[in-house]
Amino acid sequence: MNYKNIDHEVLTSIYKNAHIALQSISNVIGEADHPDMKKELNEQYEGYEKFIGELSAYMKSIDLEPKDIGVLKKAFMFTAIKMNTLTDDSKSHIAELMIKGTVMGITELIEIKNGHQNDLGEKTKEFLNGLLRLEEDYEQRLKKLL
């Protein structure tokens, strides 16, 4: 088993997970009118941006190129958010949408963790657990806005 390839695959998945979250926040933040929701989304955006910066720097240091999410995926996400907020852009509805996305991200990370826990290098585990903690924290914070 080639551990380097597994680490690279998992780091790429972690990067995409965080990048999708960042893109989702970018798409929804303009729809949020409530000050508490705007504040939460801005804080989450900054958290994901910081995480992605650290992860990207590490990936580059091991000659792994971070891959952006595709244009079609971005367009789909943008359209889905616009459609979902067209008739209801309330604080609780936006919180619900963000919770659903966050839970999807958490689920993906737990699946990776459970499937590869013993095969990952320490630095990869740190990033995996770091994003998992970040997303679990954001989920709890969003629940307070329902």
Backbone bond lengths (Angstrom), bond angles and torsions (degrees), N, CA, C in turn:
res aa  C-N    CA-C-N  psi(-1)  N-CA   C-N-CA  omega(-1)  CA-C   N-CA-C  phi
1 M - - - 1.451 - - 1.530 108.92 -
2 N 1.326 117.09 132.97 1.446 121.69 -178.19 1.526 109.81 -95.21
3 Y 1.320 115.81 101.90 1.458 120.83 -175.31 1.524 112.19 -65.81
4 K 1.323 117.29 -34.35 1.455 120.62 179.69 1.527 110.35 -60.22
5 N 1.328 117.28 -43.50 1.459 120.79 179.61 1.530 111.21 -65.52
6 I 1.322 117.58 -38.59 1.471 120.47 178.13 1.525 109.36 -65.26
7 D 1.323 117.34 -44.47 1.465 120.21 177.11 1.525 110.42 -58.55
8 H 1.311 117.50 -45.48 1.458 121.15 -179.45 1.526 110.97 -62.70
9 E 1.305 116.50 -42.43 1.470 121.24 178.73 1.535 110.78 -63.19
10 V 1.319 116.65 -44.54 1.462 120.91 -178.69 1.528 110.25 -69.63
11 L 1.324 118.43 -41.88 1.463 120.25 177.72 1.529 110.77 -60.83
12 T 1.316 116.81 -39.67 1.469 121.02 177.51 1.526 110.11 -63.63
13 S 1.319 117.83 -41.16 1.469 121.44 177.83 1.528 111.37 -65.10
14 I 1.313 116.62 -41.30 1.461 121.05 178.51 1.533 109.41 -62.74
15 Y 1.316 115.90 -44.41 1.464 120.58 179.37 1.533 110.55 -59.92
16 K 1.327 116.57 -47.12 1.466 120.18 -179.61 1.520 111.24 -63.22
17 N 1.319 117.21 -40.78 1.458 122.32 178.81 1.534 109.86 -57.63
18 A 1.318 116.78 -50.79 1.466 121.10 -178.97 1.527 111.06 -67.00
19 H 1.314 116.47 -37.00 1.465 120.55 -178.61 1.528 110.99 -68.83
20 I 1.317 117.74 -37.44 1.468 121.30 176.25 1.530 109.64 -63.45
21 A 1.327 117.07 -41.25 1.463 120.78 177.89 1.526 110.20 -61.80
22 L 1.311 116.76 -44.84 1.458 121.68 179.37 1.527 110.94 -61.34
23 Q 1.320 116.44 -44.16 1.455 121.58 178.86 1.530 111.00 -64.22
24 S 1.313 117.12 -40.64 1.466 121.28 178.62 1.524 111.21 -61.64
25 I 1.319 115.99 -42.90 1.467 119.72 178.59 1.529 109.45 -63.64
26 S 1.324 116.91 -43.03 1.470 120.29 177.80 1.520 111.27 -57.60
27 N 1.312 115.91 -39.98 1.460 120.60 -178.18 1.521 112.95 -71.30
28 V 1.310 118.05 -33.65 1.462 120.85 -172.79 1.531 113.91 -96.63
29 I 1.305 117.57 -20.98 1.463 119.50 -172.50 1.533 112.42 -61.01
30 G 1.316 117.39 -33.02 1.459 120.64 178.22 1.518 113.38 -69.80
31 E 1.323 116.54 -19.33 1.467 121.58 179.68 1.520 112.15 -87.07
32 A 1.327 116.72 -14.65 1.465 121.22 -175.25 1.520 110.21 -86.66
33 D 1.327 115.84 120.68 1.461 121.10 178.92 1.524 112.48 -101.52
34 H 1.314 115.88 -26.03 1.469 120.02 -175.69 1.541 109.41 -72.25
35 P 1.342 117.51 130.80 1.471 120.43 -177.31 1.531 114.24 -58.67
36 D 1.337 117.57 -38.69 1.475 119.77 179.34 1.524 111.24 -65.58
37 M 1.328 116.62 -38.38 1.463 120.24 179.32 1.524 109.98 -69.72
38 K 1.313 117.49 -44.10 1.469 120.21 178.08 1.525 110.65 -58.79
39 K 1.336 115.93 -43.56 1.466 120.47 179.87 1.531 110.21 -62.04
40 E 1.324 116.71 -45.68 1.468 120.77 -179.81 1.527 111.06 -62.03
41 L 1.316 116.02 -45.79 1.470 119.99 -179.53 1.527 111.43 -63.51
42 N 1.320 117.07 -40.24 1.468 120.13 177.58 1.525 111.42 -64.09
43 E 1.334 116.54 -41.29 1.465 120.10 178.78 1.524 111.16 -65.65
44 Q 1.335 115.98 -41.59 1.462 119.17 177.98 1.526 110.60 -64.96
45 Y 1.314 116.49 -41.63 1.468 120.22 179.30 1.527 109.60 -57.58
46 E 1.321 116.15 -47.89 1.465 120.42 179.30 1.531 111.44 -61.49
47 G 1.337 117.27 -39.39 1.466 120.93 178.95 1.514 112.60 -64.23
48 Y 1.331 115.67 -45.73 1.472 119.45 178.44 1.530 110.69 -66.68
49 E 1.324 116.36 -39.80 1.462 119.99 -179.76 1.526 111.04 -61.71
50 K 1.335 115.93 -42.78 1.473 120.45 178.01 1.533 109.96 -63.60
51 F 1.333 116.18 -45.71 1.459 120.48 -179.77 1.530 110.46 -60.14
52 I 1.326 116.59 -47.07 1.467 121.20 -179.30 1.522 110.76 -62.21
53 G 1.329 116.95 -38.29 1.466 120.25 178.01 1.520 111.88 -61.14
54 E 1.330 115.80 -45.38 1.467 120.48 179.21 1.522 111.26 -66.32
55 L 1.334 116.03 -43.04 1.458 120.24 179.98 1.527 110.82 -65.60
56 S 1.320 117.02 -43.35 1.472 121.11 179.87 1.521 111.11 -60.81
57 A 1.325 116.22 -43.16 1.464 120.35 179.32 1.523 110.36 -61.69
58 Y 1.320 116.49 -42.76 1.465 119.38 178.70 1.530 110.83 -65.59
59 M 1.322 116.46 -44.42 1.463 119.85 -179.30 1.528 110.80 -59.90
60 K 1.313 116.82 -42.39 1.468 120.11 178.25 1.518 111.49 -64.52
61 S 1.345 116.70 -34.65 1.471 120.33 -179.34 1.527 111.83 -67.47
62 I 1.334 117.22 -20.70 1.470 120.14 177.86 1.539 110.65 -109.48
63 D 1.330 115.40 19.90 1.472 122.57 177.60 1.523 113.11 60.09
64 L 1.316 115.88 40.68 1.458 121.53 176.10 1.520 107.30 -116.80
65 E 1.301 116.42 118.79 1.458 122.06 -176.91 1.528 110.36 -82.81
66 P 1.349 116.94 119.57 1.467 119.03 175.75 1.527 109.75 -63.40
67 K 1.318 116.15 135.11 1.466 120.68 -178.26 1.519 109.50 -106.07
68 D 1.322 114.97 127.84 1.451 121.80 178.33 1.526 109.18 -70.28
69 I 1.339 116.04 156.03 1.458 118.78 173.82 1.520 107.54 -73.41
70 G 1.305 116.38 150.20 1.455 121.48 -173.69 1.519 114.08 -67.65
71 V 1.322 114.95 158.64 1.459 122.02 179.95 1.529 110.72 -61.07
72 L 1.321 117.26 -41.82 1.460 120.13 179.82 1.524 111.27 -63.80
73 K 1.303 116.92 -41.52 1.472 120.84 178.27 1.526 110.07 -62.53
74 K 1.342 116.53 -43.67 1.460 120.44 178.00 1.526 111.02 -60.97
75 A 1.334 115.99 -44.39 1.469 120.21 -179.69 1.528 110.88 -64.13
76 F 1.323 116.80 -41.33 1.462 120.95 178.35 1.527 110.50 -62.40
77 M 1.327 116.32 -45.28 1.466 120.67 -179.40 1.530 110.59 -62.36
78 F 1.318 116.56 -44.37 1.461 121.84 179.87 1.528 110.54 -60.08
79 T 1.329 115.48 -48.31 1.463 120.93 -179.38 1.525 111.20 -63.47
80 A 1.314 116.97 -43.50 1.469 120.94 -179.38 1.532 110.81 -61.00
81 I 1.302 117.01 -42.66 1.464 120.04 -179.79 1.522 110.43 -68.03
82 K 1.320 117.28 -42.61 1.468 120.07 179.14 1.528 110.49 -62.64
83 M 1.310 117.54 -41.93 1.463 121.17 178.61 1.534 110.87 -65.63
84 N 1.321 116.59 -41.22 1.466 121.07 -178.14 1.522 113.56 -71.27
85 T 1.317 117.54 -22.15 1.464 119.79 -179.48 1.529 112.12 -106.61
86 L 1.312 117.35 1.12 1.461 121.38 -178.38 1.523 112.03 -59.94
87 T 1.318 116.60 -46.78 1.463 120.29 -177.56 1.527 113.10 -100.97
88 D 1.333 117.03 -14.09 1.469 119.67 -179.31 1.526 109.37 -146.25
89 D 1.323 115.38 100.60 1.462 119.18 177.63 1.532 111.09 -110.74
90 S 1.344 114.72 28.96 1.463 120.12 179.57 1.530 111.00 -68.27
91 K 1.315 114.06 159.42 1.472 121.03 178.51 1.523 110.85 -55.62
92 S 1.328 117.32 -45.78 1.466 119.87 -176.26 1.527 111.48 -69.13
93 H 1.323 118.35 -34.45 1.462 120.27 179.32 1.534 110.68 -69.79
94 I 1.324 116.39 -42.06 1.468 119.60 177.65 1.529 109.70 -65.03
95 A 1.327 116.79 -40.33 1.477 120.07 176.75 1.523 110.07 -60.37
96 E 1.334 116.62 -42.45 1.467 120.64 179.03 1.529 111.27 -61.59
97 L 1.324 117.32 -45.01 1.467 120.98 178.54 1.527 110.98 -61.17
98 M 1.316 116.40 -43.93 1.460 120.59 -178.90 1.532 111.20 -67.99
99 I 1.327 116.73 -36.92 1.470 119.96 177.32 1.519 109.91 -62.98
100 K 1.326 117.05 -44.56 1.471 120.17 179.70 1.525 110.79 -58.49
101 G 1.324 116.89 -45.31 1.464 120.10 178.54 1.512 112.23 -64.88
102 T 1.326 116.00 -40.98 1.461 120.78 -179.68 1.526 110.51 -64.58
103 V 1.319 116.63 -41.84 1.473 120.46 179.09 1.533 110.01 -64.49
104 M 1.317 117.44 -37.44 1.470 119.65 175.88 1.529 110.06 -61.18
105 G 1.322 116.56 -42.60 1.460 120.52 178.38 1.521 111.85 -64.52
106 I 1.324 116.72 -43.45 1.465 121.43 178.57 1.523 110.15 -61.12
107 T 1.329 116.27 -44.91 1.468 120.97 -179.42 1.522 110.48 -59.80
108 E 1.314 117.09 -44.74 1.470 120.89 179.05 1.524 110.79 -60.94
109 L 1.328 116.69 -43.57 1.465 120.31 -179.31 1.524 111.82 -66.05
110 I 1.315 117.49 -39.54 1.474 120.69 178.33 1.527 110.19 -66.08
111 E 1.322 117.19 -39.97 1.467 120.16 176.81 1.525 110.78 -61.09
112 I 1.318 116.78 -43.21 1.472 120.74 177.65 1.519 109.52 -62.47
113 K 1.314 116.09 -47.05 1.470 121.01 -178.26 1.524 110.78 -60.20
114 N 1.318 116.89 -47.40 1.460 120.56 -178.79 1.528 111.77 -67.38
115 G 1.307 117.15 -32.77 1.461 120.45 -177.25 1.517 114.79 -82.08
116 H 1.345 116.89 -23.84 1.471 119.41 -172.88 1.524 114.50 -131.62
117 Q 1.312 118.01 9.52 1.463 122.28 -173.27 1.531 113.28 -45.72
118 N 1.314 116.90 -45.77 1.475 120.57 -175.57 1.514 113.33 -84.67
119 D 1.338 117.33 -5.62 1.456 120.94 -175.74 1.521 113.51 -103.89
120 L 1.322 117.29 -1.77 1.459 120.59 -172.29 1.516 112.49 -100.00
121 G 1.327 114.45 146.99 1.453 120.27 173.13 1.519 110.22 -70.98
122 E 1.313 116.71 162.28 1.462 121.80 -176.09 1.527 112.48 -61.08
123 K 1.316 117.59 -41.44 1.465 120.71 -178.44 1.529 110.58 -66.24
124 T 1.323 116.99 -38.99 1.464 120.74 177.54 1.517 110.02 -64.71
125 K 1.327 117.07 -42.43 1.470 120.98 176.98 1.528 110.86 -60.58
126 E 1.336 116.62 -39.99 1.467 120.41 178.99 1.521 111.00 -60.16
127 F 1.335 116.49 -45.27 1.465 119.63 179.85 1.530 111.21 -67.58
128 L 1.312 116.56 -41.27 1.463 121.03 179.19 1.530 110.20 -61.06
129 N 1.315 116.65 -50.61 1.466 120.66 -179.57 1.523 111.55 -67.71
130 G 1.317 117.15 -34.26 1.466 121.02 178.79 1.517 111.59 -63.52
131 L 1.326 117.27 -46.36 1.460 119.98 179.31 1.516 110.38 -68.95
132 L 1.302 117.74 -37.07 1.464 121.20 178.14 1.536 110.19 -60.63
133 R 1.314 117.33 -46.61 1.472 120.99 178.31 1.532 111.09 -62.63
134 L 1.317 116.15 -42.50 1.459 121.22 179.79 1.527 110.64 -60.20
135 E 1.315 116.59 -47.78 1.458 120.32 -177.79 1.530 111.83 -69.58
136 E 1.315 117.88 -36.80 1.467 119.99 176.80 1.527 110.45 -64.91
137 D 1.323 116.74 -38.42 1.460 120.73 176.66 1.530 110.17 -64.25
138 Y 1.323 117.20 -45.04 1.464 120.91 179.81 1.527 111.32 -63.44
139 E 1.319 117.20 -38.02 1.465 119.93 177.88 1.530 110.06 -59.43
140 Q 1.324 117.32 -46.61 1.465 120.97 -179.33 1.532 111.40 -63.59
141 R 1.309 116.09 -40.40 1.464 120.28 179.28 1.536 111.17 -65.96
142 L 1.327 116.45 -39.52 1.467 120.11 179.22 1.521 111.82 -67.09
143 K 1.323 117.53 -33.79 1.469 120.56 179.44 1.526 111.40 -59.93
144 K 1.317 116.64 -30.56 1.464 120.34 179.26 1.524 112.08 -70.92
145 L 1.331 116.53 -14.59 1.470 120.93 -179.94 1.515 113.06 -97.76
146 L 1.328 116.82 2.41 1.477 120.07 179.01 1.524 110.53 -70.18
